[in-house]
Amino acid sequence: MPNGDRLFMIIMVTSLFLAAGGVGYMMATDNSGEAYTEFYLLGAEEQFQNHPAPLNVREEMKISCAVVNHEFRSTVYTIVMKVNGKRIMGLQPVEIPHGTKWEAAAAFSPAEADDKGKVELYLYKDRNVEPHRYLSFWINVQ
């Protein structure tokens, strides 16, 4: 085989291997989908419904919230809870890997009667100052 043909064959085979490797890499690391975060509340039996349920003053209300990371990277999240605009708790930042669901339980006891108490949960992403997601619901405290 002449030297020119041999060199051409080596270049062609090398190009094919590089192209196959590039396609394989793109398929393995495909993150072309939409990056987003799920943030929702869970109550008894993994559902959050029938609220506002009447509460008595100083009666404990338990809720669970879930965060599912679909950001295609590990992400740090922080949750802050407010009742009637007053911060009552904040969970420590937690790092959640891509594709992972994380749940946290929280409880609070309203200190005074209020027929329209508002509970707000703020989800902060990557230690940003502005909330990434927001949830709220109303409670009736007797």
N, C-alpha and C positions, 0 to 999 in steps of 0.2 A: 504494500500500500504506500503510495507516495506521501511524503512529509506533509504536504498541504492538505490532503484528504484526512490524514491521521489527526492533524491539529484541528481541522473542522469537526471531526467526530468527537474529540475530547471536549471541545467547546459546547457542542450540542448536548452531550451526556451531562456535563456539569450544569448547563442551563436547565435541563429537565429536573435534576435533583434539587436545584435551588428553587425552581417553581413549585415542585411538590412540597418542599419544606415550608415555603411561604404560605401555600394553601392550607397545609396542616396546622400551622401556627395560627392563621386567621380563624380556622374552625374551632380550635381549642380555646382561644381567647375572645371569642365573639361576644361583645357586650354592646351590640348595636341596638338592643331593645331600650325601652324607656327606663330610666333610673327613677325610682320612687321609693317612698317609705309608707308602709301601712301603720296606722295608729288608731286603735279602737278600744272600747271599753267592754269588759266582760263582767257579768254578774253571776248569780247562782246558776249552776249548770251550764256554764260557758256562754250565757246569753245575757244581754243587758236590755231589759225591757220592763214595762209596767212602772215607769218612774214619771212623776214623782210619787213615791210611796211615802205615806205619812211617817214621820219620825217623831219621837219624843225628845225634848231637850235633854242633852247629854247622852242620848242613845247613840251607840256606835253604828256607823254605816261603813260597810266594807265594800270596796270595789277592787277590781283588777283591771289593769290596762295591758295591752299587748302592742309590741312594736315588731314589725317584720321588715328587715332590711333587704331592699331590692336595688341598692345603689351601685352594684358591681364592684364594691370595695368595702373593706371594714370601716365602720362609721361609729363615732362616739355620739351617744344620745343622752339627754338629761330631761327629766320630767319635773314640772313644778305644778302644784295644786293650789288653787285659791278658792275660798268660799266668800261670796259677797265682796269680791275684790281684795280680800286680805289673804296674803300668802300664809298657808298653814303647814306646808311641807314641800320639800324638794328632795328628789332622789339623787343619790350620787351619780355622776356620769358613768355610763356603762358602754363598753365597746362591743358592738355586735357585728359579727362577720356577715358577709354577703349571703343572702339566702337563709338566714337564721331568724327564728321567732324567739322573742324574749318577753316574758310576762313579769309583772310586778304587782304585788298586792299593797293596798293602802287602806287605811281606816281613819275616820275622823268622827268627832262627836260635836254636833252643833251646840253652842253655849246658850243660845237664846231662841225664842220662838220667832218664826218668820214663815209666812205663807208663800213666799216667793224667793226662797234662797237659791242663789246661783252658784253651782260648782263648776269650776273651769280647770281644765288640764292643758298645759302648754308643753309641747315637745320641742326641745332645742336640739339642733344637729351641729356636730363639730364645734361645740362651744361658741356658737354664734350668739349675738345679743338679741336678735329678733327670732321669735318662734318660727319653727318650720311647719308645725301642725298645731291645730287647736281643737279641743272638744269641750262641750259644755252640756249641762243638764240642770234642771230645776228640781229643788226639793221643797217639801212642805214640812216644816218643823212646828209641832204643836206644844 
